[in-house]
Amino acid sequence: MLLPRLSLGFWHNFGSVDPYERSREITRYAFDHGVTHFDLANNYGPVYGSAEETMGRLMDDTFRPYRDELFIATKAGYDMWPGPYGNWGSRKYLMASLDQSLRRMHLDYVDLFYSHRYDPNTPLEETLQALVDIVRQGKALYVGISRWPLEATKCAFEYLKQHDVPLLIYQGRLNMIDRAPQEEGIMDFCADNGVGFISFSPLAQGLLTDRYLNGIPKESRMAKGKFLKESMLTDELLAKIRQWNAEAQAKEMTLAEYALRWILEQRGVTSVLVGASSTAQLEKNLHCVL
Ligand SMILES: NC(=O)c1ccc[n+]([C@@H]2O[C@H](COP(=O)([O-])OP(=O)(O)OC[C@H]3O[C@@H](n4cnc5c(N)ncnc54)[C@H](OP(=O)(O)O)[C@@H]3O)[C@@H](O)[C@H]2O)c1
């Protein structure tokens, strides 16, 4: 499976709180520039589910003729609806959630379905067999896992291989600030076993751009404050970011381009999965693959 080196994520900026026209402009620009892979999850929004509804609207007014040129992923694993069957990794949750996702996105199938996180309470075989059966049902073409620890990843790889549904890809956070998947051996395991690796939050939610070099802009993710907290921008980190920015400038790149290129050079990386709140940001980020 060939993925573009840069993929587009719908975690922020594509919910019902965001202007639909802007979502459409960004995704059209992306597709026109070779970004064939859109990454969603059941709970992206806000509100939960609404990023998938945006995808459904986009299918209807833009992308339906291009369905076979697009690679659309979704996930389940975090809290989606109340009670024990709307969270984690049970067969009951994964199956019901994917059905809901397909309805919201106006799709018959997704290209890739992920277990969004490792569940320490559900037997691994149950989660993995649900992934196998989802493929057998034709509701997803491929499966992946996200944020699973190494030992569980090895089990997933073996189980899925034995059931003729290979583990296509691992989604983890790798960027110049957070190198955990490298340090934990996940990336080497993926590279050694032919499993793809896609890096989420490659710009550390905007920290690895010029966004916060001179304060916190009013409309930025940090100003909105839920997932990117002001407390993360310590003096020490800001000094590092300024240093990287100087290195980027010396190479006539933006910091964003520099940070994305760094990821793409790491062993085993298939694609960087960026977010964007404007077409201009995406345009800048695409320089990393030019
Ligand atoms: N598997 C998981 O558990 C998981 C977790 C998180 C994310 N993800 C996936 O990864 C995707 C990307 O995550 P992310 O949104 O955190 O990625 P990111 O690329 O690290 O951050 C995107 C944000 O950075 C800012 N930005 C991007 N390009 C910029 C530029 N050129 N100049 C200045 N600012 C720029 C924008 O923030 P402003 O809003 O401030 O403009 C944008 O919304 C998500 O959409 C999702 O699909 C998966």
PDBQT file of the ligand as one rigid body, heavy atoms in Angstrom, charges set to zero:
ROOT
HETATM    1  N1  LIG A 301      -3.506   8.165  17.099  1.00  0.00    +0.000 N 
HETATM    2  C1  LIG A 301      -3.652   9.123  17.981  1.00  0.00    +0.000 C 
HETATM    3  O1  LIG A 301      -3.868   8.885  19.156  1.00  0.00    +0.000 OA
HETATM    4  C2  LIG A 301      -3.565  10.542  17.511  1.00  0.00    +0.000 A 
HETATM    5  C3  LIG A 301      -3.355  11.579  18.426  1.00  0.00    +0.000 A 
HETATM    6  C4  LIG A 301      -3.249  12.877  17.944  1.00  0.00    +0.000 A 
HETATM    7  C5  LIG A 301      -3.341  13.111  16.580  1.00  0.00    +0.000 A 
HETATM    8  N2  LIG A 301      -3.579  12.095  15.719  1.00  0.00    +0.000 N 
HETATM    9  C6  LIG A 301      -3.695  12.311  14.248  1.00  0.00    +0.000 C 
HETATM   10  O2  LIG A 301      -2.615  13.144  13.820  1.00  0.00    +0.000 OA
HETATM   11  C7  LIG A 301      -3.149  14.277  13.138  1.00  0.00    +0.000 C 
HETATM   12  C8  LIG A 301      -2.253  15.463  13.304  1.00  0.00    +0.000 C 
HETATM   13  O3  LIG A 301      -2.138  15.818  14.675  1.00  0.00    +0.000 OA
HETATM   14  P1  LIG A 301      -1.921  17.322  15.055  1.00  0.00    +0.000 P 
HETATM   15  O4  LIG A 301      -3.057  18.125  14.551  1.00  0.00    +0.000 OA
HETATM   16  O5  LIG A 301      -1.574  17.363  16.483  1.00  0.00    +0.000 OA
HETATM   17  O6  LIG A 301      -0.618  17.614  14.129  1.00  0.00    +0.000 OA
HETATM   18  P2  LIG A 301       0.479  18.738  14.043  1.00  0.00    +0.000 P 
HETATM   19  O7  LIG A 301       0.775  18.819  12.573  1.00  0.00    +0.000 OA
HETATM   20  O8  LIG A 301       1.586  18.446  14.986  1.00  0.00    +0.000 OA
HETATM   21  O9  LIG A 301      -0.233  20.086  14.546  1.00  0.00    +0.000 OA
HETATM   22  C9  LIG A 301      -1.179  20.733  13.740  1.00  0.00    +0.000 C 
HETATM   23  C10 LIG A 301      -1.393  22.147  14.242  1.00  0.00    +0.000 C 
HETATM   24  O10 LIG A 301      -0.176  22.878  14.194  1.00  0.00    +0.000 OA
HETATM   25  C11 LIG A 301      -0.403  24.171  13.679  1.00  0.00    +0.000 C 
HETATM   26  N3  LIG A 301       0.293  24.260  12.372  1.00  0.00    +0.000 N 
HETATM   27  C12 LIG A 301       0.353  23.321  11.400  1.00  0.00    +0.000 A 
HETATM   28  N4  LIG A 301       1.111  23.738  10.373  1.00  0.00    +0.000 NA
HETATM   29  C13 LIG A 301       1.545  24.963  10.696  1.00  0.00    +0.000 A 
HETATM   30  C14 LIG A 301       2.374  25.907  10.037  1.00  0.00    +0.000 A 
HETATM   31  N5  LIG A 301       2.909  25.656   8.845  1.00  0.00    +0.000 N 
HETATM   32  N6  LIG A 301       2.624  27.074  10.652  1.00  0.00    +0.000 NA
HETATM   33  C15 LIG A 301       2.100  27.354  11.897  1.00  0.00    +0.000 A 
HETATM   34  N7  LIG A 301       1.299  26.506  12.573  1.00  0.00    +0.000 NA
HETATM   35  C16 LIG A 301       1.025  25.306  11.973  1.00  0.00    +0.000 A 
HETATM   36  C17 LIG A 301      -1.905  24.331  13.562  1.00  0.00    +0.000 C 
HETATM   37  O11 LIG A 301      -2.397  24.796  14.816  1.00  0.00    +0.000 OA
HETATM   38  P3  LIG A 301      -3.334  26.092  15.001  1.00  0.00    +0.000 P 
HETATM   39  O12 LIG A 301      -4.652  25.536  15.273  1.00  0.00    +0.000 OA
HETATM   40  O13 LIG A 301      -2.730  26.802  16.167  1.00  0.00    +0.000 OA
HETATM   41  O14 LIG A 301      -3.272  26.880  13.731  1.00  0.00    +0.000 OA
HETATM   42  C18 LIG A 301      -2.349  22.915  13.342  1.00  0.00    +0.000 C 
HETATM   43  O15 LIG A 301      -3.689  22.680  13.684  1.00  0.00    +0.000 OA
HETATM   44  C19 LIG A 301      -4.522  14.452  13.792  1.00  0.00    +0.000 C 
HETATM   45  O16 LIG A 301      -5.382  15.247  12.999  1.00  0.00    +0.000 OA
HETATM   46  C20 LIG A 301      -4.971  13.032  13.881  1.00  0.00    +0.000 C 
HETATM   47  O17 LIG A 301      -5.427  12.593  12.626  1.00  0.00    +0.000 OA
HETATM   48  C21 LIG A 301      -3.669  10.822  16.161  1.00  0.00    +0.000 A 
ENDROOT
TORSDOF 0
